[in-house]
Protein backbone atom coordinates (compact mmCIF):
# COMPACT_ATOMS: atom_id res chain seq x y z
CA UNK A 1 0.00 0.00 0.00
CA UNK A 2 1.48 3.33 -1.08
CA UNK A 3 -0.29 6.57 -0.04
CA UNK A 4 0.65 9.66 -2.05
CA UNK A 5 -0.64 12.93 -3.49
CA UNK A 6 -1.17 13.67 -7.17
CA UNK A 7 -2.79 16.36 -9.28
CA UNK A 8 -1.78 19.94 -9.99
CA UNK A 9 -2.04 23.26 -8.16
CA UNK A 10 -4.70 23.70 -5.54
CA UNK A 11 -6.44 20.50 -6.63
CA UNK A 12 -4.07 18.05 -4.94
CA UNK A 13 -5.70 14.66 -4.49
CA UNK A 14 -4.88 11.96 -1.97
CA UNK A 15 -4.60 8.46 -3.36
CA UNK A 16 -3.60 4.99 -2.23
CA UNK A 17 -1.89 2.74 -4.75
CA UNK A 18 -2.01 -1.03 -4.39
CA UNK A 19 0.48 -2.80 -6.65
CA UNK A 20 -0.53 -5.99 -8.41
CA UNK A 21 0.56 -9.15 -6.66
CA UNK A 22 4.12 -10.24 -7.40
CA UNK A 23 4.29 -12.43 -10.48
CA UNK A 24 1.11 -11.03 -12.07
CA UNK A 25 1.17 -11.00 -15.83
CA UNK A 26 0.36 -7.94 -17.92
CA UNK A 27 -0.47 -4.41 -16.83
CA UNK A 28 -4.01 -4.61 -15.53
CA UNK A 29 -5.09 -1.39 -13.84
CA UNK A 30 -8.23 -0.31 -11.97
CA UNK A 31 -9.41 2.98 -10.47
CA UNK A 32 -11.99 2.94 -7.67
CA UNK A 33 -14.54 5.77 -7.49
CA UNK A 34 -16.05 6.51 -4.07
CA UNK A 35 -19.64 7.37 -3.14
CA UNK A 36 -20.59 10.76 -1.70
CA UNK A 37 -21.06 12.05 1.84
CA UNK A 38 -21.81 9.67 4.69
CA UNK A 39 -21.92 6.80 2.18
CA UNK A 40 -18.21 7.40 1.53
CA UNK A 41 -17.45 7.05 5.24
CA UNK A 42 -19.52 3.90 5.74
CA UNK A 43 -18.18 2.22 2.57
CA UNK A 44 -14.51 2.97 3.26
CA UNK A 45 -13.68 -0.53 4.56
CA UNK A 46 -15.49 -2.23 1.68
CA UNK A 47 -13.64 -0.15 -0.93
CA UNK A 48 -10.33 -0.91 0.76
CA UNK A 49 -11.07 -4.64 0.74
CA UNK A 50 -12.05 -4.44 -2.92
CA UNK A 51 -8.69 -2.82 -3.71
CA UNK A 52 -6.84 -5.55 -1.79
CA UNK A 53 -8.73 -8.31 -3.62
CA UNK A 54 -8.07 -6.69 -6.99
CA UNK A 55 -4.39 -6.39 -6.17
CA UNK A 56 -4.25 -10.09 -5.29
CA UNK A 57 -5.98 -10.85 -8.61
CA UNK A 58 -3.24 -9.04 -10.56
CA UNK A 59 -4.60 -5.49 -10.85
CA UNK A 60 -2.65 -2.35 -10.09
CA UNK A 61 -5.26 -0.41 -8.16
CA UNK A 62 -5.76 3.24 -7.20
CA UNK A 63 -8.40 4.52 -4.82
CA UNK A 64 -8.50 8.22 -4.06
CA UNK A 65 -10.41 11.05 -2.40
CA UNK A 66 -12.22 13.56 -4.60
CA UNK A 67 -11.40 17.24 -4.20
CA UNK A 68 -13.01 18.53 -1.01
CA UNK A 69 -13.30 15.07 0.57
CA UNK A 70 -11.16 12.87 2.79
CA UNK A 71 -7.48 13.85 2.77
CA UNK A 72 -7.56 15.68 -0.55
CA UNK A 73 -7.28 19.44 -0.82
CA UNK A 74 -10.29 21.74 -0.69
CA UNK A 75 -13.55 22.00 1.22
CA UNK A 76 -16.71 20.02 0.51
CA UNK A 77 -18.58 23.28 -0.03
CA UNK A 78 -16.22 24.03 -2.96
CA UNK A 79 -16.75 20.65 -4.61
CA UNK A 80 -18.92 19.83 -7.62
CA UNK A 81 -19.67 16.72 -9.64
CA UNK A 82 -18.10 18.04 -12.83
CA UNK A 83 -14.88 18.59 -10.92
CA UNK A 84 -15.09 15.07 -9.50
CA UNK A 85 -15.34 13.63 -13.00
CA UNK A 86 -12.14 15.51 -13.80
CA UNK A 87 -10.62 14.01 -10.64
CA UNK A 88 -11.45 10.51 -11.91
CA UNK A 89 -9.71 11.32 -15.18
CA UNK A 90 -6.68 12.60 -13.24
CA UNK A 91 -6.62 9.35 -11.27
CA UNK A 92 -6.74 7.37 -14.53
CA UNK A 93 -3.85 9.36 -15.96
CA UNK A 94 -1.82 8.93 -12.77
CA UNK A 95 -2.31 5.17 -12.68
CA UNK A 96 -1.58 4.82 -16.40
CA UNK A 97 1.67 6.72 -15.81
CA UNK A 98 2.68 4.67 -12.75
CA UNK A 99 1.87 1.31 -14.32
CA UNK A 100 2.58 2.04 -17.97
CA UNK A 101 -0.89 0.86 -18.94
CA UNK A 102 -2.80 2.21 -21.92
CA UNK A 103 -6.21 1.41 -20.44
CA UNK A 104 -7.82 1.08 -17.03
CA UNK A 105 -10.97 -0.40 -15.54
CA UNK A 106 -13.29 1.89 -13.59
CA UNK A 107 -15.24 0.62 -10.58
CA UNK A 108 -17.66 3.00 -8.89
CA UNK A 109 -20.04 2.74 -5.95
CA UNK A 110 -23.30 4.72 -5.78
CA UNK A 111 -22.65 8.31 -6.97
CA UNK A 112 -19.12 7.20 -7.84
CA UNK A 113 -20.58 4.61 -10.19
CA UNK A 114 -22.67 7.15 -12.08
CA UNK A 115 -19.70 9.50 -12.36
CA UNK A 116 -17.54 6.60 -13.58
CA UNK A 117 -20.11 5.87 -16.29
CA UNK A 118 -19.96 9.49 -17.44
CA UNK A 119 -16.17 9.42 -17.56
CA UNK A 120 -16.17 6.10 -19.43
CA UNK A 121 -18.49 7.60 -22.03
CA UNK A 122 -16.14 10.49 -22.77
CA UNK A 123 -12.90 8.51 -22.33
CA UNK A 124 -13.94 5.40 -24.25
CA UNK A 125 -10.47 4.65 -25.63
CA UNK A 126 -8.92 4.58 -22.14
CA UNK A 127 -11.57 2.53 -20.27
CA UNK A 128 -11.50 -1.17 -21.07
CA UNK A 129 -14.05 -2.26 -18.44
CA UNK A 130 -16.63 -0.64 -16.21
CA UNK A 131 -18.31 -1.88 -13.03
CA UNK A 132 -21.25 0.06 -11.62
CA UNK A 133 -21.92 -1.05 -8.05
CA UNK A 134 -25.44 0.01 -7.01
CA UNK A 135 -25.22 3.11 -9.19
CA UNK A 136 -27.46 6.13 -8.75
CA UNK A 137 -29.82 5.81 -11.71
CA UNK A 138 -32.10 8.73 -10.90
CA UNK A 139 -30.82 11.74 -9.00
CA UNK A 140 -34.33 12.63 -7.87
CA UNK A 141 -34.84 9.14 -6.45
CA UNK A 142 -31.47 9.35 -4.70
CA UNK A 143 -32.20 12.68 -3.02
CA UNK A 144 -35.61 11.45 -1.92
CA UNK A 145 -34.01 8.42 -0.27
CA UNK A 146 -31.46 10.63 1.50
CA UNK A 147 -34.19 12.92 2.75
CA UNK A 148 -36.31 10.01 4.00
CA UNK A 149 -33.37 8.40 5.80
CA UNK A 150 -32.28 11.67 7.39
CA UNK A 151 -35.75 12.51 8.64
CA UNK A 152 -36.07 9.03 10.09
CA UNK A 153 -32.96 9.71 12.14
CA UNK A 154 -34.05 13.23 13.11
CA UNK A 155 -31.00 14.76 11.43
CA UNK A 156 -32.59 16.59 8.51
CA UNK A 157 -31.88 20.30 9.06
CA UNK A 158 -33.28 23.44 7.50
CA UNK A 159 -31.02 25.26 5.06
CA UNK A 160 -28.17 26.67 7.15
CA UNK A 161 -24.68 28.01 6.57
CA UNK A 162 -21.95 25.66 7.70
CA UNK A 163 -20.11 27.71 10.31
CA UNK A 164 -16.58 26.58 9.48
CA UNK A 165 -16.79 27.11 5.73
CA UNK A 166 -19.54 29.60 4.81
CA UNK A 167 -20.32 30.06 1.14
CA UNK A 168 -21.30 33.66 0.29
CA UNK A 169 -24.78 33.79 -1.14
CA UNK A 170 -25.33 30.04 -0.97
CA UNK A 171 -27.13 28.10 1.72
CA UNK A 172 -25.82 24.73 2.79
CA UNK A 173 -27.85 21.77 3.88
CA UNK A 174 -26.41 19.23 6.29
CA UNK A 175 -27.27 15.70 5.19
CA UNK A 176 -26.18 12.90 7.50
CA UNK A 177 -23.30 15.02 8.72
CA UNK A 178 -22.11 16.08 5.25
CA UNK A 179 -22.57 19.62 3.85
CA UNK A 180 -24.66 19.82 0.69
CA UNK A 181 -24.73 23.09 -1.21
CA UNK A 182 -27.67 24.13 -3.36
CA UNK A 183 -25.52 23.83 -6.48
CA UNK A 184 -24.37 20.31 -5.57
CA UNK A 185 -27.99 19.38 -4.84
CA UNK A 186 -28.95 20.53 -8.32
CA UNK A 187 -26.13 18.47 -9.86
CA UNK A 188 -27.22 15.38 -7.92
CA UNK A 189 -30.82 15.99 -8.97
CA UNK A 190 -29.78 15.94 -12.64
CA UNK A 191 -28.01 12.57 -12.40
CA UNK A 192 -29.43 10.21 -15.02
CA UNK A 193 -27.58 6.98 -15.69
CA UNK A 194 -29.87 6.10 -18.58
CA UNK A 195 -28.63 9.12 -20.52
CA UNK A 196 -25.00 7.90 -20.58
CA UNK A 197 -25.16 4.12 -20.25
CA UNK A 198 -25.61 3.64 -24.00
CA UNK A 199 -22.02 4.89 -24.46
CA UNK A 200 -20.56 2.57 -21.82
CA UNK A 201 -17.87 0.04 -22.85
CA UNK A 202 -18.95 -3.35 -24.14
CA UNK A 203 -17.39 -4.84 -20.99
CA UNK A 204 -19.76 -3.26 -18.47
CA UNK A 205 -21.47 -4.90 -15.52
CA UNK A 206 -24.00 -3.49 -13.06
CA UNK A 207 -23.91 -5.03 -9.58
CA UNK A 208 -27.10 -4.50 -7.58
CA UNK A 209 -27.77 -5.37 -3.96
CA UNK A 210 -30.84 -3.15 -3.67
CA UNK A 211 -33.48 -2.96 -6.39
CA UNK A 212 -35.04 0.48 -6.92
CA UNK A 213 -38.00 1.69 -8.99
CA UNK A 214 -35.58 3.27 -11.43
CA UNK A 215 -34.21 -0.15 -12.43
CA UNK A 216 -37.47 -0.86 -14.31
CA UNK A 217 -36.97 2.14 -16.59
CA UNK A 218 -33.28 1.33 -17.06
CA UNK A 219 -33.90 -2.25 -18.21
CA UNK A 220 -35.03 -1.51 -21.81
CA UNK A 221 -32.13 0.94 -22.28
CA UNK A 222 -29.61 -1.71 -21.23
CA UNK A 223 -31.18 -4.32 -23.49
CA UNK A 224 -31.28 -2.05 -26.56
CA UNK A 225 -27.69 -0.80 -26.58
CA UNK A 226 -25.94 -0.84 -29.94
CA UNK A 227 -22.71 -1.99 -28.22
CA UNK A 228 -24.53 -4.97 -26.75
CA UNK A 229 -26.81 -5.46 -23.75
CA UNK A 230 -25.57 -4.88 -20.21
CA UNK A 231 -26.39 -7.40 -17.53
CA UNK A 232 -27.71 -6.41 -14.12
CA UNK A 233 -26.20 -8.79 -11.62
CA UNK A 234 -28.37 -9.08 -8.50
CA UNK A 235 -26.16 -9.99 -5.54
CA UNK A 236 -27.55 -10.78 -2.11
CA UNK A 237 -25.23 -8.91 0.23
CA UNK A 238 -24.97 -6.14 2.81
CA UNK A 239 -25.13 -2.55 1.57
CA UNK A 240 -21.79 -1.12 2.74
CA UNK A 241 -22.80 2.51 2.25
CA UNK A 242 -25.48 2.28 4.97
CA UNK A 243 -24.72 2.49 8.68
CA UNK A 244 -26.50 -0.52 10.17
CA UNK A 245 -25.95 -1.66 13.75
CA UNK A 246 -26.49 -5.28 12.69
CA UNK A 247 -24.08 -5.21 9.74
CA UNK A 248 -21.58 -2.59 10.90
CA UNK A 249 -18.11 -3.46 9.64
CA UNK A 250 -19.32 -6.45 7.62
CA UNK A 251 -17.58 -6.65 4.26
CA UNK A 252 -19.84 -7.35 1.24
CA UNK A 253 -17.76 -10.35 0.20
CA UNK A 254 -20.28 -11.65 -2.37
CA UNK A 255 -20.36 -8.36 -4.28
CA UNK A 256 -16.59 -7.93 -4.11
CA UNK A 257 -15.99 -11.46 -5.39
CA UNK A 258 -18.43 -10.89 -8.27
CA UNK A 259 -16.65 -7.67 -9.24
CA UNK A 260 -13.20 -9.27 -9.18
CA UNK A 261 -14.36 -12.27 -11.20
CA UNK A 262 -15.95 -10.05 -13.85
CA UNK A 263 -12.84 -7.89 -14.22
CA UNK A 264 -10.57 -10.93 -14.47
CA UNK A 265 -12.71 -12.28 -17.31
CA UNK A 266 -12.87 -8.86 -18.97
CA UNK A 267 -9.07 -8.57 -18.84
CA UNK A 268 -8.69 -11.94 -20.55
Secondary structure, 3 states (H helix, E strand, C coil): CEEEEECCCCCCEEEEEECCCCCCCCCEEEEEECCCCHHHHHCHHHHHHHHHHHHHCCEEEEEECCCCCCCCCCCHHHCCHHHHHHHHHHHHHHHHHHHCCCCEEEEEECHHHHHHHHHHHHCCCCEEEEEEECCCCEHHHHHHHHHHHHHHCCCCCCCECCHHHCECCECEEEECCEEEEHHHHHHHHCCEHHHCHHHCCCCEEEEECCCCCHHHHHHHHHHCCCCCCCEEEECCCCCCCCCCCCCCCCCCHHHHHHHHHHHHHHHC
